């Protein structure tokens, strides 16, 4: 591997603010959220994720904006650490770095929260399926129906 093909660490702007950050405030995480806020950048991440090593030119051909516009979006994604470019001769191959997204996920979820979220999602899916079945069969006459009992959730201590 030559020196021009080694991966470079994501560039993150250093904040020169002298203010004390509030508890939980994370300027680097803000950069990631700002990068993900734009639909076109999320589309770019999807394409690069599905096609690791995609070149900038091939990526740009998927959008109806100029190559310069694509480069500006890529710069935002690179500063957030979401895209890692590898220079291969005159081309830049792009790869997705999922670490910043994983860090966001880990910050707001834990094993306890995931447990309840998955059960609530299952409950929602069952309720929607039952409603769809009633619509197709024509059961929804407004009368009370016996509901299938839900398995009680076993509480565990966090530790």
Backbone as JSON, one array per atom type, in Angstrom:
{
  "sequence": "XXXXXXXXXXXXXXXXXXXXXXXXXXXXXXXXXXXXXXXXXXXXXXXXXXXXXXXXXXXXXXXXXXXXXXXXXXXXXXXXXXXXXXXXXXXXXXXXXXXXXXXXXXXXXXXXXXXXXXXXXXXXXXXXXXXXXXXXXXXXXXXXXXXXXXXXXXXXXXX",
  "N": [[0.85, -1.17, 0.0], [0.72, 2.13, -0.95], [1.81, 5.42, 0.11], [-0.1, 7.27, -0.69], [-2.46, 5.88, -0.71], [-3.26, 5.17, 1.8], [-5.69, 5.11, 4.38], [-7.15, 8.1, 5.55], [-7.64, 9.83, 8.59], [-10.91, 10.9, 9.59], [-11.71, 14.29, 8.98], [-12.32, 16.67, 11.34], [-13.73, 19.65, 12.32], [-12.14, 21.79, 14.59], [-13.44, 23.18, 17.5], [-13.26, 26.41, 18.66], [-14.46, 27.58, 20.77], [-14.7, 29.13, 23.94], [-16.53, 28.68, 25.81], [-18.08, 26.77, 28.38], [-19.2, 23.51, 27.82], [-22.51, 22.28, 28.04], [-23.81, 19.63, 30.1], [-23.87, 16.58, 28.41], [-23.83, 17.79, 25.94], [-22.54, 17.69, 22.72], [-20.45, 18.66, 20.36], [-19.34, 17.3, 18.14], [-21.17, 15.29, 17.65], [-23.28, 16.86, 16.88], [-22.41, 17.68, 14.36], [-22.63, 15.3, 12.95], [-25.42, 14.85, 13.05], [-26.27, 17.12, 11.61], [-25.16, 16.53, 9.12], [-26.63, 14.27, 8.43], [-29.12, 15.33, 8.2], [-29.89, 16.18, 5.69], [-31.65, 15.04, 2.9], [-30.5, 14.27, 0.43], [-27.85, 13.76, 1.11], [-28.2, 11.56, 2.75], [-29.11, 9.76, 0.83], [-26.79, 9.54, -0.66], [-25.12, 8.3, 1.22], [-26.48, 5.85, 1.41], [-26.09, 4.82, -1.2], [-23.27, 4.61, -1.29], [-22.86, 2.86, 0.8], [-24.13, 0.58, -0.17], [-22.51, 0.09, -2.32], [-19.52, -0.34, -1.79], [-16.46, 1.4, -2.2], [-17.22, 2.91, -4.31], [-16.76, 5.3, -6.86], [-16.29, 8.88, -6.94], [-17.18, 10.03, -9.31], [-18.98, 8.07, -10.34], [-20.83, 8.07, -8.29], [-21.78, 10.7, -8.5], [-23.1, 10.55, -10.92], [-25.56, 9.57, -10.31], [-27.18, 11.59, -9.47], [-29.04, 14.61, -10.03], [-27.58, 16.94, -9.88], [-24.78, 19.21, -10.06], [-21.35, 18.07, -10.37], [-19.76, 19.47, -8.63], [-21.63, 20.21, -6.7], [-22.19, 17.66, -5.65], [-19.68, 17.11, -4.59], [-19.58, 19.05, -2.58], [-21.55, 18.12, -0.83], [-20.36, 15.67, -0.16], [-18.11, 16.6, 1.2], [-19.26, 17.59, 3.56], [-20.22, 15.17, 4.61], [-17.78, 13.84, 4.97], [-16.5, 15.48, 6.87], [-18.11, 14.93, 9.01], [-17.33, 12.42, 9.5], [-18.59, 10.29, 8.31], [-18.16, 9.38, 5.75], [-15.42, 7.86, 4.23], [-12.78, 8.61, 2.24], [-10.66, 7.02, -0.19], [-7.79, 7.59, -1.91], [-7.04, 6.57, -5.1], [-4.85, 6.59, -7.36], [-5.95, 8.79, -9.76], [-8.52, 8.79, -8.97], [-11.09, 8.86, -6.44], [-12.09, 6.6, -4.1], [-14.96, 5.74, -2.29], [-16.05, 5.03, 1.01], [-18.29, 3.92, 3.56], [-18.42, 4.95, 6.93], [-19.61, 3.65, 9.73], [-19.35, 4.16, 12.4], [-19.85, 6.77, 13.71], [-22.68, 6.84, 13.61], [-23.33, 4.56, 15.03], [-22.35, 5.32, 17.53], [-24.17, 7.34, 18.19], [-26.49, 5.81, 18.33], [-25.84, 4.12, 20.51], [-25.69, 5.99, 22.53], [-28.33, 6.74, 23.07], [-29.74, 4.44, 23.47], [-30.1, 1.47, 25.34], [-29.65, -1.8, 26.73], [-31.9, -2.26, 28.29], [-33.77, -0.36, 27.38], [-33.98, -1.14, 24.68], [-35.17, -3.61, 24.95], [-37.82, -3.02, 25.82], [-38.64, -1.35, 23.73], [-38.61, -3.11, 21.54], [-40.65, -4.86, 22.3], [-42.85, -3.13, 22.35], [-42.94, -2.44, 19.66], [-43.58, -4.91, 18.57], [-46.14, -5.24, 19.7], [-47.5, -3.11, 18.46], [-47.32, -3.97, 15.77], [-48.86, -6.33, 15.9], [-51.36, -5.25, 16.61], [-51.91, -3.65, 14.37], [-52.01, -5.63, 12.39], [-54.22, -7.09, 13.25], [-56.22, -5.15, 12.95], [-56.14, -4.81, 10.17], [-56.94, -7.36, 9.37], [-59.56, -7.4, 10.31], [-60.67, -5.43, 8.69], [-60.5, -6.62, 6.15], [-62.01, -8.94, 6.45], [-64.33, -7.94, 7.37], [-65.14, -7.78, 9.99], [-65.31, -5.67, 11.76], [-67.62, -4.54, 13.46], [-68.14, -2.88, 15.48], [-68.72, -4.04, 17.9], [-67.72, -5.41, 21.1], [-64.82, -7.36, 21.26], [-63.15, -10.35, 22.28], [-59.9, -10.09, 23.41], [-56.67, -11.33, 22.65], [-54.6, -12.38, 25.25], [-51.71, -10.58, 26.35], [-48.37, -11.46, 26.81], [-47.04, -11.01, 29.99], [-44.6, -8.54, 30.81], [-41.44, -9.22, 31.97], [-39.8, -7.78, 34.55], [-36.51, -6.66, 34.97], [-33.65, -6.07, 36.96], [-31.41, -3.34, 36.56], [-27.99, -3.47, 36.01]],
  "CA": [[0.0, 0.0, 0.0], [1.56, 3.32, -1.02], [1.43, 6.46, 1.06], [-1.29, 8.01, -1.12], [-3.65, 5.04, -0.61], [-3.58, 4.9, 3.2], [-6.87, 5.85, 4.82], [-6.9, 9.27, 6.39], [-8.64, 9.99, 9.65], [-11.89, 11.91, 9.23], [-11.38, 15.64, 9.39], [-13.37, 17.27, 12.15], [-13.33, 21.0, 12.67], [-11.94, 22.04, 16.0], [-14.23, 24.3, 17.98], [-12.42, 27.3, 19.45], [-15.28, 28.23, 21.79], [-14.17, 29.05, 25.29], [-17.65, 28.42, 26.69], [-18.16, 25.41, 28.91], [-20.31, 22.79, 27.23], [-23.49, 21.73, 28.97], [-23.73, 18.18, 30.24], [-24.51, 15.89, 27.3], [-23.66, 18.52, 24.68], [-21.45, 17.09, 21.98], [-20.37, 19.33, 19.06], [-19.05, 16.34, 17.08], [-22.43, 14.62, 17.35], [-24.07, 17.85, 16.14], [-21.94, 17.64, 12.97], [-23.21, 14.09, 12.35], [-26.85, 15.1, 12.84], [-26.41, 18.08, 10.52], [-24.86, 15.83, 7.87], [-27.72, 13.34, 8.15], [-30.37, 16.07, 8.08], [-30.21, 16.44, 4.29], [-32.07, 13.8, 2.24], [-29.56, 13.88, -0.63], [-26.67, 13.16, 1.74], [-28.6, 10.21, 3.18], [-29.12, 8.95, -0.39], [-25.39, 9.28, -0.99], [-24.66, 7.27, 2.16], [-27.09, 4.58, 1.01], [-25.42, 4.33, -2.4], [-21.9, 4.21, -0.97], [-22.97, 1.68, 1.66], [-24.49, -0.56, -1.03], [-21.44, -0.09, -3.31], [-18.25, 0.11, -1.21], [-15.43, 1.7, -3.19], [-17.83, 3.7, -5.37], [-15.98, 6.5, -7.15], [-17.05, 10.12, -6.88], [-17.84, 10.2, -10.61], [-20.13, 7.17, -10.43], [-21.82, 8.57, -7.33], [-22.36, 11.92, -9.06], [-23.99, 10.22, -12.04], [-26.88, 9.2, -9.77], [-27.88, 12.78, -8.99], [-29.27, 15.64, -11.03], [-26.88, 18.17, -9.51], [-23.42, 19.23, -10.62], [-20.32, 17.32, -9.63], [-19.34, 20.35, -7.54], [-22.65, 20.06, -5.67], [-21.96, 16.37, -5.02], [-18.45, 17.26, -3.79], [-19.9, 19.82, -1.37], [-22.24, 17.19, 0.08], [-19.36, 14.71, 0.32], [-17.27, 17.29, 2.19], [-20.03, 17.6, 4.82], [-20.22, 13.8, 5.12], [-16.42, 13.52, 5.41], [-16.25, 16.2, 8.12], [-18.86, 14.23, 10.06], [-16.72, 11.11, 9.67], [-19.49, 9.28, 7.78], [-17.58, 8.88, 4.5], [-13.96, 7.82, 4.23], [-12.31, 8.47, 0.86], [-9.33, 6.48, -0.45], [-7.33, 8.05, -3.21], [-6.47, 5.51, -5.92], [-4.44, 7.3, -8.58], [-6.69, 10.04, -9.95], [-9.89, 8.64, -8.49], [-11.34, 8.71, -5.0], [-13.07, 5.58, -3.77], [-15.67, 6.13, -1.09], [-16.51, 3.98, 1.91], [-19.1, 4.43, 4.68], [-17.95, 4.7, 8.29], [-20.83, 3.6, 10.55], [-19.04, 4.4, 13.82], [-20.59, 7.89, 14.3], [-24.09, 6.48, 13.76], [-23.37, 3.6, 16.14], [-22.17, 6.08, 18.78], [-25.45, 7.99, 18.46], [-27.39, 4.74, 18.76], [-25.47, 3.67, 21.85], [-25.94, 7.04, 23.51], [-29.74, 6.84, 23.42], [-30.39, 3.15, 23.72], [-29.36, 0.51, 26.15], [-30.3, -3.1, 26.69], [-33.21, -2.13, 28.92], [-34.63, 0.38, 26.45], [-34.19, -1.95, 23.49], [-36.1, -4.67, 25.31], [-39.18, -2.48, 25.81], [-38.94, -0.85, 22.39], [-38.93, -4.24, 20.67], [-41.97, -5.38, 22.69], [-43.85, -2.17, 21.89], [-43.02, -2.58, 18.21], [-44.34, -6.14, 18.34], [-47.53, -4.95, 20.04], [-48.0, -2.26, 17.38], [-47.47, -4.81, 14.58], [-50.01, -7.21, 16.11], [-52.59, -4.44, 16.57], [-52.16, -3.26, 12.98], [-52.4, -6.84, 11.66], [-55.6, -7.4, 13.65], [-57.09, -4.15, 12.32], [-56.19, -5.13, 8.74], [-57.74, -8.57, 9.23], [-60.96, -7.02, 10.51], [-61.12, -4.69, 7.51], [-60.66, -7.52, 5.02], [-63.07, -9.91, 6.73], [-65.54, -7.18, 7.67], [-65.51, -8.06, 11.38], [-65.36, -4.48, 12.59], [-69.0, -4.08, 13.57], [-68.2, -2.0, 16.64], [-68.97, -4.78, 19.14], [-66.54, -5.78, 21.86], [-64.25, -8.67, 20.94], [-62.2, -10.82, 23.26], [-58.54, -9.88, 22.93], [-55.67, -12.31, 23.06], [-53.77, -11.8, 26.31], [-50.32, -10.29, 26.05], [-47.46, -12.01, 27.8], [-46.53, -9.94, 30.85], [-43.17, -8.23, 30.68], [-40.69, -9.54, 33.18], [-38.88, -6.68, 34.88], [-35.2, -7.06, 35.48], [-32.9, -4.94, 37.53], [-30.28, -2.9, 35.77], [-26.81, -3.59, 36.84]],
  "C": [[0.9, 1.24, 0.0], [1.01, 4.39, -0.1], [0.17, 7.21, 0.63], [-2.56, 7.16, -1.05], [-4.02, 4.71, 0.83], [-4.8, 5.71, 3.6], [-6.47, 7.0, 5.73], [-8.0, 9.36, 7.42], [-9.63, 11.06, 9.22], [-11.51, 13.27, 9.79], [-12.57, 16.2, 10.14], [-12.89, 18.64, 12.56], [-13.2, 21.14, 14.18], [-12.73, 23.27, 16.41], [-13.38, 25.13, 18.94], [-13.21, 28.0, 20.56], [-14.66, 28.07, 23.17], [-15.28, 28.79, 26.3], [-17.58, 26.97, 27.17], [-19.37, 24.74, 28.3], [-21.22, 22.26, 28.32], [-23.34, 20.22, 29.02], [-24.5, 17.54, 29.08], [-24.37, 16.58, 25.97], [-22.42, 17.99, 23.99], [-21.37, 17.71, 20.58], [-20.09, 18.37, 17.9], [-20.32, 15.59, 16.67], [-23.35, 15.56, 16.57], [-23.7, 17.83, 14.66], [-22.55, 16.43, 12.26], [-24.7, 14.3, 12.07], [-27.08, 16.08, 11.69], [-26.14, 17.42, 9.17], [-26.01, 14.92, 7.47], [-29.05, 14.04, 7.9], [-30.81, 16.27, 6.63], [-30.5, 15.12, 3.57], [-31.07, 13.35, 1.17], [-28.31, 13.25, -0.03], [-26.99, 11.76, 2.25], [-28.65, 9.26, 1.98], [-27.69, 8.59, -0.79], [-24.82, 8.2, -0.08], [-25.21, 5.9, 1.79], [-26.38, 3.99, -0.19], [-24.01, 3.84, -2.1], [-21.91, 2.96, -0.1], [-23.27, 0.44, 0.83], [-23.39, -0.89, -2.03], [-20.11, 0.38, -2.75], [-17.19, 0.3, -2.3], [-15.96, 2.48, -4.37], [-17.0, 4.96, -5.6], [-16.89, 7.72, -7.11], [-17.82, 10.32, -8.18], [-19.08, 9.34, -10.76], [-21.22, 7.59, -9.46], [-22.54, 9.77, -7.92], [-23.33, 11.63, -10.19], [-25.39, 9.82, -11.59], [-27.72, 10.4, -9.34], [-28.0, 13.81, -10.1], [-28.69, 16.99, -10.61], [-25.47, 18.08, -10.07], [-22.46, 18.41, -9.77], [-19.82, 18.16, -8.46], [-20.34, 20.27, -6.38], [-22.49, 18.76, -4.91], [-20.73, 16.46, -4.11], [-18.72, 18.03, -2.5], [-20.63, 18.94, -0.35], [-21.25, 16.18, 0.67], [-18.45, 15.33, 1.37], [-17.96, 17.31, 3.55], [-20.01, 16.2, 5.44], [-18.84, 13.38, 5.63], [-16.11, 14.21, 6.73], [-16.97, 15.56, 9.29], [-18.29, 12.84, 10.32], [-17.57, 9.98, 9.13], [-19.0, 8.66, 6.48], [-16.07, 8.93, 4.65], [-13.51, 7.62, 2.78], [-10.91, 7.85, 0.82], [-8.94, 6.94, -1.84], [-6.61, 6.9, -3.91], [-6.09, 6.15, -7.25], [-5.18, 8.62, -8.67], [-8.13, 9.95, -9.44], [-9.93, 8.53, -6.98], [-12.42, 7.66, -4.82], [-13.66, 5.92, -2.41], [-16.16, 4.92, -0.3], [-17.28, 4.64, 3.05], [-18.44, 4.03, 5.99], [-19.18, 4.77, 9.2], [-20.58, 3.93, 12.02], [-19.8, 5.6, 14.38], [-22.07, 7.57, 14.52], [-24.25, 5.49, 14.91], [-23.21, 4.32, 17.49], [-23.46, 6.8, 19.17], [-26.44, 6.96, 18.99], [-27.1, 4.33, 20.21], [-25.76, 4.73, 22.91], [-27.4, 7.03, 23.98], [-30.45, 5.51, 23.61], [-29.5, 2.33, 24.64], [-30.15, -0.79, 26.11], [-31.72, -3.02, 27.23], [-34.19, -1.45, 27.96], [-34.95, -0.41, 25.2], [-35.22, -3.04, 23.76], [-37.54, -4.16, 25.21], [-39.56, -1.96, 24.43], [-39.33, -1.99, 21.46], [-40.3, -4.82, 21.02], [-43.07, -4.43, 22.24], [-44.03, -2.24, 20.38], [-43.82, -3.83, 17.86], [-45.83, -5.95, 18.62], [-48.19, -4.13, 18.94], [-48.26, -3.1, 16.13], [-48.68, -5.73, 14.71], [-51.33, -6.45, 16.03], [-52.92, -4.03, 15.14], [-52.59, -4.46, 12.15], [-53.84, -7.21, 11.98], [-56.57, -6.42, 12.99], [-57.24, -4.44, 10.83], [-57.06, -6.36, 8.51], [-59.23, -8.26, 9.39], [-61.5, -6.28, 9.29], [-61.37, -5.64, 6.35], [-61.8, -8.5, 5.23], [-64.39, -9.2, 7.0], [-66.04, -7.42, 9.07], [-65.79, -6.81, 12.19], [-66.78, -3.91, 12.63], [-69.2, -3.2, 14.8], [-68.45, -2.73, 17.94], [-67.65, -5.14, 19.8], [-66.09, -7.18, 21.48], [-63.29, -9.05, 22.05], [-60.79, -10.7, 22.67], [-57.64, -10.99, 23.45], [-54.79, -11.68, 24.13], [-52.33, -11.62, 25.85], [-49.47, -10.84, 27.17], [-46.92, -10.88, 28.66], [-45.02, -9.77, 30.67], [-42.5, -8.44, 32.01], [-39.7, -8.41, 33.43], [-37.59, -7.25, 35.43], [-34.51, -5.83, 36.04], [-31.74, -4.6, 36.61], [-29.04, -3.02, 36.61], [-25.61, -3.81, 36.09]]
}
